[in-house]
Amino acid sequence: MKIWTSEHIFNHPWETVTQAVWQKYPNPMNPSVVGMDVVERKVENGELYSHRLVTTKWGFPRWAEMILGPTNLCHASEHSRVNPHRKEMVLKTTNLTFCSFVAWQEHITYKPHPKDSEKTILQQDAVITVHNVPLTNWIENYITGQISYNATKGRQAIEWVVSRINDEVEELKKTTDGLIKSVDSAANVAKRSLDELQFIATPARTTASSLP
């Protein structure tokens, strides 16, 4: 059995990071994740529960495939819970492929930094157990290495999504500011035109009233 743990701090608020988590795939950093399918999603007691099927390409060596079987596509089950009041997001993932040989469980938590609300703490751990096959230790080490590698790519993907979201917000802000300026300009033109009409019409009314 292998146990892997990791902690990372994002320099973004919890709301921003968790929004990025939902938009994490697909991304150019980790193309091995080829599918994220929602099986179930519901809200209970103010919490969002989701169940997704994750499809990935692991790329085991050829000789390992002879032991475990084809590894072109591997599947895992992800259950998540989001509590917006406590600002906590929890994801638990379990492998569905190679269940006869491999037991892999991953636990991820996103919480606001206790000392800085503009930062988010990611806590991640995984337990890998391989049994009933040769080279157990090597396979456990390989899977652990892949999890660590994918975790690094996953953090990079979140930063990539956050940057993309910020760019979209900035572009929307520019567009909105441009529309507001256009409306203000049109309103000013209309006001000047109305003032000119009033200026022209006022003498005409005065002259008419002076006639016997």
VOGU-3710 file (C-alpha; in Angstrom, 3 decimals, decimal comma):
1> mkiwtsehif> 0,000/0,000/0,000  1,197/3,507/-0,871  -0,049/6,743/0,697  0,479/10,044/-1,085  -0,334/13,504/0,313  0,018/17,040/-0,981  -0,956/20,602/-0,051  -1,027/23,670/-2,261  -2,088/27,302/-1,804  -3,811/29,200/-4,618
11> nhpwetvtqa> -3,567/32,985/-4,583  -7,248/33,245/-5,460  -10,448/33,314/-3,366  -12,316/30,069/-2,731  -15,197/31,099/-5,016  -12,822/31,631/-7,940  -10,931/28,363/-7,441  -14,037/26,203/-7,088  -15,553/27,797/-10,175  -12,361/26,877/-12,026
21> vwqkypnpmn> -12,567/23,268/-10,771  -15,856/22,764/-12,645  -14,259/24,125/-15,835  -10,957/22,293/-15,388  -11,402/19,794/-18,237  -10,545/19,730/-21,049  -7,274/21,626/-20,675  -3,950/21,661/-22,571  -1,937/20,766/-19,441  -3,430/17,331/-18,884
31> psvvgmdvve> -4,772/15,829/-22,118  -4,850/12,366/-20,511  -8,320/13,198/-19,122  -10,548/12,605/-22,128  -14,015/12,608/-20,546  -16,025/14,007/-17,615  -19,633/12,798/-17,658  -22,205/13,869/-15,069  -24,103/10,850/-13,735  -26,120/12,691/-11,080
41> rkvengelys> -26,353/16,198/-9,640  -28,634/17,433/-6,876  -28,964/19,972/-4,062  -29,754/18,806/-0,538  -29,779/20,955/2,600  -28,054/23,772/0,757  -25,207/21,548/-0,511  -24,472/20,606/-4,122  -23,823/16,890/-4,647  -22,375/15,620/-7,928
51> hrlvttkwgf> -21,425/12,207/-9,282  -19,228/12,168/-12,365  -17,567/9,463/-14,453  -13,931/10,265/-15,250  -12,287/8,724/-18,323  -8,502/8,883/-18,641  -5,549/7,449/-20,537  -2,935/6,068/-18,170  -0,379/4,713/-20,616  1,067/1,775/-18,700
61> prwaemilgp> 4,128/0,069/-20,244  3,334/-2,780/-22,622  4,515/-5,463/-20,190  2,306/-4,006/-17,426  -0,682/-4,200/-19,762  0,057/-7,913/-20,148  -0,476/-8,224/-16,388  -3,351/-5,778/-15,815  -5,030/-5,868/-19,203  -5,550/-3,120/-21,849
71> tnlchasehs> -5,132/0,398/-20,455  -6,247/2,496/-23,404  -9,101/3,998/-21,400  -9,496/3,866/-17,624  -12,563/4,915/-15,667  -13,063/6,322/-12,181  -16,060/7,425/-10,128  -15,967/10,919/-8,600  -18,358/12,065/-5,861  -18,221/15,710/-4,819
81> rvnphrkemv> -19,911/17,907/-2,240  -19,909/21,714/-2,175  -21,066/23,673/0,869  -21,181/27,391/-0,069  -21,969/28,471/3,509  -18,929/26,770/5,068  -16,962/27,378/1,848  -15,854/23,792/1,503  -15,527/21,643/-1,598  -14,746/17,922/-1,209
91> lkttnltfcs> -14,092/15,419/-4,006  -13,642/11,668/-3,539  -12,525/9,549/-6,488  -12,318/5,744/-6,773  -11,066/3,693/-9,692  -13,502/1,488/-11,625  -10,917/-0,068/-13,966  -8,588/-2,851/-12,708  -10,688/-3,275/-9,547  -9,547/-6,902/-9,266
101> fvawqehity> -5,926/-5,776/-8,954  -5,879/-2,111/-7,929  -7,699/-0,138/-5,240  -7,130/3,588/-5,645  -8,926/6,220/-3,567  -8,251/9,945/-3,805  -9,560/12,660/-1,478  -9,383/16,401/-2,331  -10,535/19,370/-0,253  -10,675/23,063/-1,161
111> kphpkdsekt> -11,046/25,539/1,725  -10,322/29,248/2,239  -6,974/29,992/3,824  -7,607/30,538/7,559  -5,419/33,656/7,620  -6,129/35,140/4,190  -9,576/34,997/2,586  -8,040/35,886/-0,779  -6,247/32,518/-0,840  -7,437/28,905/-1,063
121> ilqqdavitv> -5,867/25,760/0,394  -5,927/22,545/-1,623  -5,381/19,393/0,451  -5,019/16,160/-1,498  -4,269/12,563/-0,523  -4,460/9,174/-2,177  -4,206/5,549/-1,042  -3,087/2,957/-3,603  -3,169/-0,788/-3,013  -2,181/-3,423/-5,584
131> hnvpltnwie> -2,752/-7,127/-5,007  -2,963/-10,491/-6,804  -0,390/-9,521/-9,453  3,412/-9,675/-9,765  5,610/-6,591/-9,249  3,141/-5,131/-6,750  5,567/-2,557/-5,377  6,559/-1,309/-8,844  2,950/-0,873/-9,944  2,049/0,962/-6,718
141> nyitgqisyn> 5,018/3,289/-7,198  4,079/3,866/-10,840  0,468/4,761/-10,002  1,611/7,000/-7,140  3,996/8,790/-9,509  1,216/9,289/-12,043  -1,098/10,712/-9,377  1,603/13,154/-8,265  2,301/14,163/-11,875  -1,398/14,631/-12,658
151> atkgrqaiew> -1,873/16,640/-9,449  0,790/19,105/-10,585  -0,820/19,358/-14,007  -4,214/19,761/-12,332  -3,026/22,763/-10,323  -1,608/24,299/-13,492  -4,944/23,684/-15,210  -6,822/25,525/-12,455  -4,481/28,513/-12,842  -5,092/28,357/-16,595
161> vvsrindeve> -8,866/28,381/-16,105  -8,687/31,234/-13,569  -6,617/33,268/-16,035  -9,142/32,565/-18,788  -12,040/33,573/-16,520  -10,259/36,805/-15,565  -9,629/37,581/-19,238  -13,308/36,997/-20,034  -14,384/39,238/-17,142  -11,966/41,970/-18,263
171> elkkttdgli> -13,224/41,725/-21,845  -16,832/41,889/-20,647  -15,963/44,911/-18,512  -14,414/46,662/-21,514  -17,469/45,880/-23,630  -19,807/47,108/-20,893  -17,774/50,292/-20,391  -17,872/50,884/-24,144  -21,655/50,464/-24,227  -22,083/52,800/-21,254
181> ksvdsaanva> -19,917/55,436/-22,972  -21,937/55,051/-26,188  -25,218/55,436/-24,298  -23,893/58,458/-22,401  -22,670/60,021/-25,647  -26,026/59,440/-27,335  -27,820/60,875/-24,306  -25,629/63,986/-24,389  -26,279/64,475/-28,110  -30,025/64,108/-27,538
191> krsldelqfi> -29,909/66,589/-24,663  -28,027/69,155/-26,759  -30,517/68,714/-29,602  -33,419/69,201/-27,198  -31,803/72,319/-25,732  -31,314/73,739/-29,244  -34,952/73,071/-30,144  -36,123/74,746/-26,960  -33,867/77,742/-27,673  -35,282/78,093/-31,198
201> atparttass> -38,899/77,607/-30,148  -38,895/80,056/-27,226  -38,559/83,320/-29,267  -41,259/82,135/-31,663  -43,748/81,718/-28,807  -42,840/85,150/-27,412  -43,380/86,885/-30,787  -46,726/85,174/-31,277  -47,969/86,296/-27,876  -47,104/89,950/-28,598
211> lp> -49,451/90,169/-31,608  -52,719/92,187/-31,068
//
